């Protein structure tokens, strides 16, 4: 696509966004109490915002104009934040993390795949060098400490010389035996044919009959091939089978990828030129226009002094640096309004000193950026000139003693507060660098290397029966695609964008609960891969025996979260999260003290602020072993990760076989495999496929295609997730805060429906009696 096409897409997206904002503002004014109507409205807005987000992400990634990209980036972050707000509203309304939009998608004529939320490429693209450097440092530390699994050589078991000779002899004798057996088979067949010829006697061969038989066989073979080809063409025409070369990447896509890479290079060049131009233009403007600007400002400020003197009878107070200096004077206000604003600002400043102390440093930095050098110099000169005027005309002299006393009072107040804050935010490692803390955490195994796994590798399918089941008051199990969307919304988008994390509904902790093998650990690594986040492992098994005692635990947590804040975004992973909140610690685990973090975890969550891009992620396959209240209090969002349904299993079998070198043919019935493996997890399917598709079997596929029977023996040796176990997870989730609210709302809704039905029956009976 050319630059003009992306500009056109940008204008169309702008129009769609403006139209949606107008509709949203009109709808929000209308007061509607029907929850079904409200959900339909929110869901429609959500879907439309997702479509706008997809277009904006594409435009931002490809457009090369730097000024436009700055504007698009702000809008992109705003749209992301609005999507998260709408999601939060839908959760509060439906009291469920999972929503189904079948009817709305049908009305909007959209496919379910268009609900998939894209991950902005700028999450990684804008900090790729930082991520690479960090990976190099991590790999170097692991290699130096001997913890790197890739650098460790595989231990080769030594073998005695006599045993090695014996193995070679066995292999050679087996080879000779196979050759001898083949040779004997050939001799046997020759003898058998000779014997048959003697018994039947020699017959003169009829060449015509032989030729006719060959023709029949050949014509039958050709016709069967022709029929098979015609049937295949018909199935392709009807859309039942994919066309040939369907899975191969086309030349157009390859060319598009090359153009995309070229655009990225052009973007970098343009941004560098834009930054250089900002500096050079500012310097040129200061050199050429600076003196004239200064003189003009001074004349206008002198005029303001005179006007204030004429109106009020005295010279005004010059606006302070914190109030913006001369910017207050040129804000299109009368002298009286300016003086009133200054007085009001001073009063507010005295009242809100407590609030301003924490933000003072940031405000001063922002003001320094905004100030222009000429204005600052003019302010300094004009303040001195105003003092001279007051001294000459009014004979006003400032009293330094009073000012000093006021200053002392202010300092006393500040000193007391600093002392209190110092106790709360005491830095236990003030004398150490972040690099040394980083190295220590890596060596202790608390900061680990995240596996490179993309979210697209978490394969799943949309739930097509969700809305239907909810209409009949049956709560459906979420699909894998629903889980993937929640990981994007609660994990990837807030961690990837600082603006979204600060302004959108804050999610500090996330719990992934589900049976073994459904991909919980994979999703944790996915969050780190897609956002470039650091991965800290605070699992009970990993921290056992490390940093013992209360002080040691405090030091460990301090180090982890200090490094996590400095090198954000960061993910703190707690595997087997139920162990931290055990109802009763098993005897074999008492030595490890798995409940070390029970009291500390809630305190850590309270200290996390919106500008801390840190996400605590817990994974558990036995959530029912934990104390429910404290467990749910620690984890803000709970996502139930289910076993795959039929649609997801079908896609899983198909893609995993292809990714491991398998070739799909008519002999391999994927639908049969998907039905047979009901209850088996993604982990089971991956193990089975890897077990069947060995290097030798992959090479044999041209002569011997894969069949379902090859996978069945390995499947039979594995344990599936039975319905009883799935029901245990559903029952446990129904006891969580959100689950309880959902169950209660369904009961109330069911009672209301029954009463309505009862009223309708009574009305019908009355009509009949009349």
Legacy VTK file of the C-alpha trace (Angstrom):
# vtk DataFile Version 3.0
C-alpha trace
ASCII
DATASET POLYDATA
POINTS 770 float
0.000 0.000 0.000
1.210 3.492 -0.814
1.401 6.394 1.619
-1.759 7.875 0.066
-3.674 4.686 0.876
-2.653 4.847 4.536
-3.603 8.539 4.656
-7.003 7.612 3.243
-7.355 4.860 5.871
-6.400 7.409 8.556
-9.099 9.862 7.392
-11.731 7.111 7.246
-10.785 5.960 10.749
-11.013 9.568 12.002
-14.526 9.891 10.588
-15.578 6.563 12.120
-14.150 7.613 15.499
-15.893 11.020 15.442
-19.180 9.372 14.507
-18.806 6.809 17.291
-17.982 9.496 19.867
-21.108 11.453 18.867
-23.280 8.331 19.179
-21.705 7.442 22.502
-22.302 10.913 23.971
-25.960 10.848 22.832
-26.574 7.355 24.198
-24.977 8.106 27.549
-27.314 11.102 28.014
-30.331 8.793 27.647
-31.155 7.149 30.957
-31.957 3.486 30.334
-32.561 0.982 33.123
-32.972 -2.204 31.091
-29.685 -4.175 31.608
-30.111 -6.096 28.337
-30.372 -2.861 26.352
-27.399 -1.341 28.214
-25.262 -4.428 27.516
-26.211 -4.367 23.826
-25.191 -0.696 23.675
-21.862 -1.278 25.471
-21.080 -4.360 23.380
-21.776 -2.482 20.142
-19.459 0.342 21.192
-16.824 -2.196 22.248
-16.871 -4.007 18.885
-16.722 -0.744 16.924
-13.817 0.530 19.030
-11.964 -2.745 18.376
-12.392 -2.212 14.607
-11.118 1.371 14.915
-8.209 0.122 17.033
-7.234 -2.418 14.357
-7.162 0.285 11.671
-5.304 2.789 13.847
-2.639 0.232 14.759
-2.095 -0.549 11.079
-1.899 3.146 10.167
0.495 4.005 13.019
2.782 1.122 12.098
3.027 2.062 8.407
2.643 5.828 8.066
5.983 7.668 7.808
5.067 11.284 8.652
6.507 11.959 12.175
4.032 14.695 13.222
1.068 12.561 12.160
2.502 9.575 14.007
2.655 11.591 17.248
-1.036 12.464 16.931
-2.060 8.928 15.901
-0.127 7.494 18.852
-2.117 9.601 21.330
-5.409 8.567 19.705
-4.288 4.924 19.611
-3.553 4.944 23.354
-6.869 6.691 23.978
-8.805 4.058 22.006
-7.001 1.273 23.900
-7.982 2.900 27.182
-11.606 3.252 26.072
-11.744 -0.439 25.094
-10.544 -1.377 28.585
-13.118 0.965 30.180
-15.951 -0.588 28.149
-14.720 -4.075 29.056
-14.776 -3.089 32.735
-18.329 -1.734 32.369
-19.501 -4.962 30.692
-17.922 -7.072 33.458
-19.700 -5.005 36.143
-22.992 -5.272 34.258
-22.947 -8.978 33.318
-20.874 -10.039 36.367
-18.743 -12.237 34.129
-15.304 -11.938 32.524
-16.552 -13.641 29.352
-19.051 -12.134 26.931
-20.671 -13.455 23.771
-21.614 -11.166 20.882
-23.076 -13.595 18.319
-26.242 -11.575 17.626
-24.384 -8.226 17.497
-21.728 -9.605 15.141
-24.509 -10.883 12.899
-26.164 -7.445 12.833
-22.836 -5.721 12.067
-21.964 -8.422 9.471
-18.625 -9.189 11.110
-16.803 -12.488 11.545
-15.826 -13.635 15.083
-12.151 -13.414 14.080
-12.550 -9.633 13.716
-13.036 -9.428 17.489
-9.426 -10.516 17.982
-7.567 -7.587 19.555
-4.255 -6.823 17.818
-1.083 -6.190 19.818
0.500 -2.879 18.733
3.873 -3.469 17.110
5.338 -0.373 18.732
5.388 -2.197 22.101
8.548 -3.979 20.948
9.667 -1.901 17.975
10.359 1.280 19.984
12.502 -0.473 22.593
14.018 -3.320 20.616
17.584 -2.203 21.336
16.928 -2.077 25.101
15.403 -5.586 25.025
18.332 -6.975 23.031
20.874 -5.450 25.385
19.033 -6.786 28.423
18.876 -10.280 26.912
22.619 -10.196 26.225
23.364 -9.193 29.831
21.025 -11.903 31.169
22.563 -14.553 28.909
26.091 -13.486 29.932
25.256 -13.678 33.656
23.668 -17.107 33.194
26.667 -18.339 31.204
29.179 -17.009 33.771
27.318 -18.620 36.657
26.847 -21.921 34.775
23.037 -21.685 34.856
22.473 -21.375 31.098
20.898 -24.577 29.843
21.904 -23.894 26.222
25.589 -23.454 27.082
25.765 -26.558 29.258
27.055 -29.572 27.370
25.036 -32.732 27.499
26.615 -35.289 29.776
27.819 -38.246 27.663
27.830 -41.529 29.508
31.157 -43.318 29.120
31.115 -46.946 27.916
33.722 -49.681 28.347
35.589 -50.730 25.194
34.349 -54.362 25.363
30.711 -53.262 25.699
31.049 -50.924 22.688
32.472 -53.790 20.559
29.612 -56.009 21.695
27.008 -53.424 20.610
28.662 -53.046 17.189
28.717 -56.853 16.761
25.015 -57.101 17.647
24.107 -54.370 15.136
26.244 -55.973 12.378
24.833 -59.467 12.955
21.302 -58.041 12.816
22.101 -56.327 9.509
23.506 -59.545 8.040
20.483 -61.465 9.286
18.096 -59.081 7.510
20.078 -59.411 4.248
20.112 -63.219 4.562
16.350 -63.267 5.175
15.742 -61.121 2.077
17.993 -63.364 -0.005
16.200 -66.516 1.214
12.828 -64.940 0.407
13.912 -64.314 -3.191
15.112 -67.956 -3.549
11.814 -69.186 -2.106
9.768 -67.142 -4.584
11.833 -68.384 -7.525
11.333 -71.979 -6.470
7.618 -71.421 -5.930
7.142 -69.951 -9.430
9.089 -72.818 -11.005
6.942 -75.349 -9.138
3.705 -73.673 -10.289
4.920 -73.695 -13.882
5.633 -77.453 -13.722
2.210 -78.219 -12.263
0.203 -76.173 -14.742
2.381 -77.005 -17.723
3.567 -74.579 -20.235
0.764 -72.748 -22.055
1.181 -70.631 -25.146
0.431 -67.052 -24.095
-2.387 -65.260 -25.992
-0.883 -61.830 -26.703
-4.258 -60.332 -27.705
-5.952 -61.349 -24.461
-2.971 -60.088 -22.464
-3.068 -56.737 -24.251
-6.834 -56.454 -23.667
-6.396 -57.123 -19.949
-3.650 -54.481 -19.692
-5.909 -51.979 -21.500
-8.788 -52.660 -19.088
-6.612 -52.119 -16.052
-5.020 -48.967 -17.453
-8.330 -47.427 -18.573
-9.877 -48.191 -15.178
-6.934 -46.583 -13.442
-7.084 -43.452 -15.643
-10.841 -43.107 -15.138
-10.560 -43.429 -11.352
-7.863 -40.727 -11.311
-10.010 -38.469 -13.536
-13.054 -38.961 -11.298
-10.962 -38.244 -8.203
-9.592 -35.046 -9.795
-13.069 -33.860 -10.836
-14.414 -34.540 -7.333
-11.533 -32.521 -5.832
-12.200 -29.611 -8.218
-15.885 -29.691 -7.299
-15.095 -29.602 -3.563
-12.729 -26.657 -4.104
-15.408 -24.866 -6.147
-17.985 -25.399 -3.368
-15.510 -24.155 -0.772
-15.369 -27.482 1.070
-11.646 -28.012 0.404
-8.838 -25.435 0.242
-7.301 -24.714 -3.181
-3.818 -26.016 -4.028
-0.906 -24.048 -2.574
-3.362 -22.575 -0.065
-0.924 -22.774 2.867
2.033 -21.419 0.924
2.993 -17.772 1.318
2.225 -15.841 -1.856
4.676 -13.543 -3.611
2.412 -10.550 -2.837
2.684 -11.175 0.923
6.473 -11.515 0.704
6.647 -8.237 -1.224
4.359 -6.551 1.333
6.669 -7.641 4.161
9.669 -6.180 2.333
7.814 -2.883 1.837
6.902 -2.868 5.532
10.570 -3.214 6.500
11.499 -0.379 4.135
8.788 1.799 5.686
10.217 1.137 9.150
13.631 2.345 7.963
12.048 5.462 6.414
10.164 6.114 9.685
13.414 6.084 11.646
15.087 8.488 9.202
12.146 10.896 9.269
11.926 10.860 13.078
15.644 11.588 13.401
15.282 14.461 10.915
12.253 15.779 12.805
14.114 15.802 16.144
17.118 17.543 14.576
14.847 20.105 12.896
13.177 20.962 16.216
16.534 21.850 17.733
17.922 23.765 14.730
14.723 25.758 14.087
14.491 26.730 17.764
18.119 27.868 17.822
17.730 29.835 14.572
14.574 31.501 15.859
16.269 32.514 19.109
19.212 34.029 17.259
17.168 35.974 14.677
13.983 36.876 16.548
15.200 36.652 20.178
16.191 40.333 20.754
12.982 41.675 19.140
10.847 39.267 21.189
12.544 40.321 24.429
12.029 44.035 23.707
8.389 43.487 22.749
7.725 41.497 25.926
9.340 44.153 28.118
7.232 46.933 26.538
4.020 45.005 27.075
4.877 44.159 30.702
5.745 47.823 31.438
2.363 48.803 29.973
0.734 46.269 32.310
2.537 47.834 35.318
1.156 51.247 34.406
-2.420 49.979 33.819
-2.453 48.140 37.153
-1.126 51.262 38.904
-3.839 53.435 37.315
-6.650 51.000 38.173
-5.681 49.830 41.674
-3.454 52.608 42.922
-0.445 50.365 43.469
1.941 48.258 41.463
0.984 44.525 41.136
2.886 41.538 42.422
4.845 39.878 39.640
3.603 36.273 38.975
5.926 33.653 40.447
7.816 31.035 38.440
5.426 28.327 39.620
2.436 30.325 38.327
4.033 30.670 34.890
5.651 34.100 35.205
4.716 36.518 32.430
2.480 33.861 30.845
-0.154 34.928 33.393
0.004 38.492 32.113
-0.590 37.539 28.473
-3.579 35.288 29.143
-6.099 37.821 27.714
-7.276 39.026 31.140
-7.697 42.452 32.691
-5.147 43.608 35.346
-7.750 43.039 38.113
-8.399 39.467 36.919
-4.665 38.762 36.785
-4.187 40.064 40.346
-7.191 38.010 41.566
-5.767 34.896 39.917
-2.394 35.469 41.568
-3.979 35.916 45.026
-6.243 32.879 44.543
-3.289 30.831 43.356
-1.267 31.761 46.437
-4.149 30.790 48.746
-4.631 27.460 46.983
-0.904 26.836 47.111
-0.896 27.234 50.900
-3.906 24.920 51.268
-2.644 22.192 48.928
1.024 22.075 49.961
0.575 18.539 51.251
-0.695 17.286 47.922
1.846 19.194 45.867
4.955 17.917 47.607
4.897 14.493 45.909
4.305 15.972 42.467
6.509 19.066 42.777
9.556 17.565 41.064
7.530 16.403 38.042
5.778 19.773 37.640
9.039 21.660 37.752
10.535 19.377 35.078
7.506 19.884 32.804
7.649 23.665 33.250
11.316 23.734 32.437
10.565 21.994 29.151
7.749 24.375 28.258
9.603 27.633 29.107
11.351 29.510 26.395
14.694 31.112 27.083
13.672 34.687 26.082
10.662 34.666 28.412
12.738 33.418 31.358
15.341 36.159 30.900
12.662 38.831 30.471
10.924 37.661 33.663
14.145 38.016 35.639
14.780 41.536 34.305
11.200 42.720 34.781
10.991 41.424 38.359
14.020 43.550 39.216
12.557 46.498 37.327
9.266 46.165 39.248
11.159 46.187 42.563
13.010 49.326 41.487
9.727 51.019 40.496
8.135 50.169 43.832
11.172 51.512 45.662
11.323 54.720 43.613
7.584 55.542 43.413
5.944 53.965 46.470
9.091 53.597 48.639
8.029 49.983 49.338
10.728 47.886 50.973
10.446 44.108 51.402
10.967 42.888 54.924
13.443 40.010 54.799
12.919 39.090 58.480
9.237 38.215 58.015
9.993 36.340 54.840
12.677 34.431 56.705
10.255 33.510 59.488
7.709 32.287 56.987
10.376 30.284 55.277
11.343 28.649 58.538
7.765 27.627 59.239
7.464 26.118 55.812
10.715 24.249 56.208
9.607 22.870 59.563
6.472 21.459 58.021
8.446 19.942 55.179
11.042 18.481 57.495
8.468 16.647 59.563
6.804 15.132 56.505
10.075 14.096 54.925
10.942 12.250 58.092
7.668 10.292 58.004
8.035 9.464 54.306
11.604 8.348 54.871
10.421 5.669 57.289
7.812 4.351 54.878
9.908 4.301 51.698
13.196 3.274 53.239
15.612 2.084 50.561
17.341 -1.039 51.882
19.797 -1.077 48.955
20.568 2.633 48.556
24.307 1.921 48.281
23.910 -0.574 45.415
23.418 -0.137 41.683
20.550 -1.612 39.692
23.081 -3.665 37.686
24.376 -5.393 40.829
20.834 -6.125 42.045
19.909 -7.428 38.587
22.920 -9.775 38.623
22.152 -11.081 42.114
18.516 -11.808 41.252
19.577 -13.708 38.114
22.135 -15.765 40.048
19.550 -16.596 42.714
17.095 -17.735 40.031
14.507 -15.052 40.900
14.867 -13.264 37.545
14.576 -15.784 34.727
14.702 -15.815 30.933
11.236 -15.766 29.375
10.606 -18.230 26.556
9.867 -16.625 23.197
6.209 -17.487 22.689
3.794 -15.258 20.771
0.117 -14.966 21.637
-0.771 -16.308 18.180
0.870 -19.612 19.253
-1.917 -20.073 21.806
-4.287 -21.733 19.339
-8.021 -21.703 19.925
-11.426 -21.113 18.373
-14.386 -18.852 19.106
-17.348 -20.209 21.127
-20.317 -20.260 18.762
-22.878 -21.479 21.330
-22.211 -18.991 24.142
-25.187 -16.697 23.513
-27.560 -19.636 22.893
-26.577 -21.348 26.158
-26.952 -18.138 28.176
-30.443 -17.614 26.758
-31.469 -20.910 28.392
-29.691 -19.979 31.691
-26.723 -22.327 31.173
-23.308 -20.837 31.938
-20.960 -21.997 29.135
-17.301 -22.813 29.658
-15.131 -20.123 28.048
-13.317 -20.893 24.809
-9.561 -20.621 24.326
-10.043 -17.543 22.132
-11.914 -15.836 24.993
-8.983 -16.556 27.325
-6.555 -15.160 24.751
-8.553 -11.916 24.532
-8.540 -11.480 28.319
-4.762 -11.949 28.430
-4.465 -9.187 25.814
-6.818 -6.831 27.670
-5.611 -7.362 31.243
-1.966 -8.201 30.664
-0.454 -7.122 27.361
-2.095 -3.758 26.551
-1.578 -2.129 30.006
2.011 -3.368 30.305
2.881 -2.330 26.754
1.660 1.281 27.038
2.464 3.541 30.007
-0.396 5.925 29.105
-2.942 3.086 29.059
-1.646 1.652 32.344
-1.951 5.019 34.121
-5.426 6.007 32.886
-7.331 2.761 32.172
-8.902 0.604 34.943
-5.895 -0.701 36.890
-5.275 -4.456 37.056
-2.471 -5.250 39.502
-2.808 -9.030 39.765
-4.111 -11.853 37.617
-4.805 -15.533 38.404
-4.910 -18.252 35.736
-6.728 -21.312 37.087
-7.184 -24.541 35.154
-6.149 -28.189 34.851
-2.615 -29.249 33.957
-1.637 -28.869 30.298
-4.029 -26.078 29.236
-1.238 -23.511 28.656
-1.176 -21.362 31.810
2.622 -21.176 31.968
2.735 -20.489 28.220
0.443 -17.481 28.664
2.775 -16.023 31.326
5.722 -16.249 28.931
3.510 -14.816 26.163
2.848 -11.633 28.176
6.609 -11.145 28.594
7.331 -11.838 24.902
4.698 -9.451 23.544
5.616 -6.548 25.872
9.366 -7.094 26.356
8.788 -7.465 30.110
11.179 -8.938 32.657
10.056 -12.172 34.305
10.510 -12.645 38.071
9.755 -16.049 39.599
8.432 -15.870 43.183
6.910 -19.358 43.230
6.904 -21.126 46.604
9.224 -23.861 45.278
11.648 -21.314 43.795
12.041 -19.094 46.886
12.326 -22.021 49.323
15.556 -21.690 51.315
16.493 -18.344 49.702
16.867 -15.200 51.836
15.767 -16.911 55.099
14.109 -15.121 57.992
11.831 -12.090 58.139
14.597 -9.634 57.230
15.753 -11.855 54.390
12.227 -12.028 52.935
11.883 -8.243 53.211
15.221 -7.777 51.437
14.270 -10.216 48.654
10.944 -8.520 47.949
12.566 -5.077 48.109
15.188 -6.105 45.538
12.659 -7.763 43.224
10.252 -4.825 43.122
12.991 -2.194 42.994
14.472 -3.817 39.879
10.959 -4.442 38.500
10.127 -0.723 38.805
13.416 0.474 37.335
13.268 -1.929 34.373
9.508 -1.937 33.818
7.396 -3.438 32.347
7.783 -6.465 34.590
5.834 -9.638 35.337
6.055 -11.317 38.757
5.067 -14.959 38.325
3.878 -17.190 41.183
3.520 -20.802 40.033
1.244 -23.077 42.110
-0.255 -19.937 43.629
-2.551 -21.958 45.907
0.476 -22.989 48.017
0.877 -19.429 49.308
-2.680 -19.624 50.722
-2.848 -23.310 51.723
-5.732 -24.291 54.011
-3.438 -26.903 55.499
0.209 -27.316 54.516
1.064 -30.959 53.611
3.687 -32.588 55.815
6.132 -33.069 52.935
6.071 -29.300 52.177
6.349 -27.850 55.680
10.143 -27.589 55.411
9.810 -25.281 52.361
7.438 -22.865 54.172
5.176 -22.301 51.119
3.108 -19.591 52.914
6.030 -17.106 53.206
4.352 -14.547 50.946
0.847 -14.795 52.418
1.086 -11.636 54.546
3.432 -9.765 52.203
1.462 -10.125 48.962
-1.495 -7.863 49.959
0.968 -5.217 51.204
2.861 -5.321 47.899
-0.370 -4.847 45.949
-1.238 -1.740 47.973
2.153 -0.187 47.184
1.767 -0.658 43.418
0.727 2.617 41.743
-0.685 3.358 38.278
2.739 4.426 37.021
4.258 1.069 38.100
3.904 -1.222 35.092
4.166 -4.383 37.174
1.731 -7.295 36.894
1.579 -10.139 39.418
0.440 -13.336 37.663
-0.422 -16.513 39.556
-1.023 -19.913 37.979
-2.766 -22.800 39.736
-4.133 -26.233 38.900
-5.563 -26.848 42.395
-7.246 -23.595 43.498
-9.614 -25.484 45.825
-6.666 -26.226 48.192
-6.359 -22.520 49.084
-8.260 -20.356 51.576
-10.840 -18.768 49.321
-11.174 -15.287 50.842
-7.484 -14.425 51.159
-6.757 -16.086 47.798
-9.374 -14.006 45.963
-8.326 -10.857 47.832
-4.779 -11.192 46.517
-5.779 -11.709 42.878
-7.874 -8.968 41.344
-8.838 -10.836 38.169
-9.433 -14.596 38.017
-9.463 -16.272 34.600
-10.666 -19.845 34.295
-8.627 -21.593 31.577
-10.688 -24.560 30.271
-9.836 -27.715 28.380
-10.288 -27.213 24.614
-13.705 -27.813 23.042
-14.254 -29.638 19.728
-13.660 -26.574 17.535
-10.425 -25.709 19.342
-9.224 -29.347 19.251
-9.812 -29.506 15.510
-7.692 -26.376 14.942
-5.070 -27.612 17.423
-4.587 -30.997 15.726
-4.376 -29.390 12.316
-1.847 -26.677 13.191
0.336 -28.692 15.582
0.748 -31.509 13.029
1.741 -29.001 10.340
4.134 -27.119 12.665
5.927 -30.366 13.510
6.510 -31.321 9.867
3.367 -33.359 9.235
1.491 -33.331 5.917
-2.326 -33.330 5.933
-3.869 -35.775 3.458
-7.261 -37.440 2.995
-5.962 -40.459 4.864
-5.685 -38.350 8.041
-9.157 -37.563 9.399
-8.651 -34.551 11.691
-12.322 -34.500 12.710
-12.002 -38.085 13.962
-8.955 -37.175 16.078
-10.755 -34.109 17.493
-13.746 -36.255 18.571
-11.623 -39.040 20.050
-9.562 -36.593 22.137
-12.506 -35.040 23.983
-11.197 -34.082 27.439
-7.519 -34.056 26.466
-5.560 -30.816 26.823
-3.288 -28.913 24.461
-0.269 -30.340 26.275
-1.487 -33.911 25.638
-1.988 -33.211 21.933
1.485 -31.668 21.561
3.120 -34.688 23.264
1.246 -37.149 21.044
2.146 -35.317 17.825
5.829 -35.037 18.780
5.864 -38.717 19.744
4.499 -39.830 16.357
6.297 -37.380 14.060
9.867 -38.535 14.479
12.480 -37.599 11.860
12.183 -41.022 10.250
8.356 -40.844 10.110
8.455 -37.374 8.545
10.699 -38.692 5.735
8.325 -41.614 5.079
5.236 -39.440 4.516
5.565 -39.367 0.711
5.178 -43.160 0.490
3.155 -43.695 3.672
0.732 -40.848 4.610
-0.248 -40.262 8.232
-3.377 -41.989 9.554
-5.413 -41.481 12.774
-4.527 -45.000 13.955
-0.906 -43.944 14.519
-1.917 -41.384 17.170
-4.387 -43.570 19.107
-1.873 -45.756 21.061
-0.122 -42.688 22.535
-3.456 -41.050 23.385
-4.617 -44.201 25.172
-1.687 -43.956 27.582
-2.637 -40.448 28.807
-5.178 -39.272 31.366
-7.794 -36.783 30.139
-9.536 -34.042 32.127
-12.784 -35.669 33.165
-16.089 -33.808 33.493
-15.973 -34.222 37.267
-12.686 -32.277 37.424
-14.096 -29.600 35.135
-17.161 -29.318 37.383
-14.848 -28.873 40.403
-13.274 -25.843 38.714
-16.708 -24.421 37.802
-18.001 -24.904 41.344
-14.880 -23.279 42.791
-15.195 -20.309 40.420
-18.848 -19.920 41.455
-17.597 -19.278 45.024
-15.291 -16.407 44.002
-16.635 -12.840 44.506
-17.540 -12.326 40.837
-18.822 -15.904 40.515
-21.124 -15.472 43.540
-22.555 -12.266 42.113
-23.145 -13.980 38.772
-24.950 -16.946 40.360
-27.082 -14.613 42.485
-28.054 -12.500 39.468
-29.050 -15.647 37.528
-31.231 -16.809 40.425
-32.926 -13.420 40.746
-33.392 -13.240 36.986
-34.868 -16.762 36.960
-37.347 -15.865 39.690
-38.427 -12.743 37.818
-38.997 -14.806 34.666
-41.047 -17.360 36.633
-43.208 -14.627 38.167
-43.759 -13.113 34.701
-44.758 -16.533 33.341
-47.097 -17.010 36.314
-48.744 -13.633 35.686
-49.214 -14.450 31.990
-50.837 -17.793 32.878
-53.184 -16.090 35.339
-54.202 -13.537 32.702
-54.892 -16.309 30.188
-57.048 -18.201 32.729
-58.995 -15.017 33.528
-59.673 -14.446 29.843
-60.861 -18.060 29.452
-63.169 -17.758 32.474
-64.645 -14.533 31.082
LINES 1 771
770 0 1 2 3 4 5 6 7 8 9 10 11 12 13 14 15 16 17 18 19 20 21 22 23 24 25 26 27 28 29 30 31 32 33 34 35 36 37 38 39 40 41 42 43 44 45 46 47 48 49 50 51 52 53 54 55 56 57 58 59 60 61 62 63 64 65 66 67 68 69 70 71 72 73 74 75 76 77 78 79 80 81 82 83 84 85 86 87 88 89 90 91 92 93 94 95 96 97 98 99 100 101 102 103 104 105 106 107 108 109 110 111 112 113 114 115 116 117 118 119 120 121 122 123 124 125 126 127 128 129 130 131 132 133 134 135 136 137 138 139 140 141 142 143 144 145 146 147 148 149 150 151 152 153 154 155 156 157 158 159 160 161 162 163 164 165 166 167 168 169 170 171 172 173 174 175 176 177 178 179 180 181 182 183 184 185 186 187 188 189 190 191 192 193 194 195 196 197 198 199 200 201 202 203 204 205 206 207 208 209 210 211 212 213 214 215 216 217 218 219 220 221 222 223 224 225 226 227 228 229 230 231 232 233 234 235 236 237 238 239 240 241 242 243 244 245 246 247 248 249 250 251 252 253 254 255 256 257 258 259 260 261 262 263 264 265 266 267 268 269 270 271 272 273 274 275 276 277 278 279 280 281 282 283 284 285 286 287 288 289 290 291 292 293 294 295 296 297 298 299 300 301 302 303 304 305 306 307 308 309 310 311 312 313 314 315 316 317 318 319 320 321 322 323 324 325 326 327 328 329 330 331 332 333 334 335 336 337 338 339 340 341 342 343 344 345 346 347 348 349 350 351 352 353 354 355 356 357 358 359 360 361 362 363 364 365 366 367 368 369 370 371 372 373 374 375 376 377 378 379 380 381 382 383 384 385 386 387 388 389 390 391 392 393 394 395 396 397 398 399 400 401 402 403 404 405 406 407 408 409 410 411 412 413 414 415 416 417 418 419 420 421 422 423 424 425 426 427 428 429 430 431 432 433 434 435 436 437 438 439 440 441 442 443 444 445 446 447 448 449 450 451 452 453 454 455 456 457 458 459 460 461 462 463 464 465 466 467 468 469 470 471 472 473 474 475 476 477 478 479 480 481 482 483 484 485 486 487 488 489 490 491 492 493 494 495 496 497 498 499 500 501 502 503 504 505 506 507 508 509 510 511 512 513 514 515 516 517 518 519 520 521 522 523 524 525 526 527 528 529 530 531 532 533 534 535 536 537 538 539 540 541 542 543 544 545 546 547 548 549 550 551 552 553 554 555 556 557 558 559 560 561 562 563 564 565 566 567 568 569 570 571 572 573 574 575 576 577 578 579 580 581 582 583 584 585 586 587 588 589 590 591 592 593 594 595 596 597 598 599 600 601 602 603 604 605 606 607 608 609 610 611 612 613 614 615 616 617 618 619 620 621 622 623 624 625 626 627 628 629 630 631 632 633 634 635 636 637 638 639 640 641 642 643 644 645 646 647 648 649 650 651 652 653 654 655 656 657 658 659 660 661 662 663 664 665 666 667 668 669 670 671 672 673 674 675 676 677 678 679 680 681 682 683 684 685 686 687 688 689 690 691 692 693 694 695 696 697 698 699 700 701 702 703 704 705 706 707 708 709 710 711 712 713 714 715 716 717 718 719 720 721 722 723 724 725 726 727 728 729 730 731 732 733 734 735 736 737 738 739 740 741 742 743 744 745 746 747 748 749 750 751 752 753 754 755 756 757 758 759 760 761 762 763 764 765 766 767 768 769
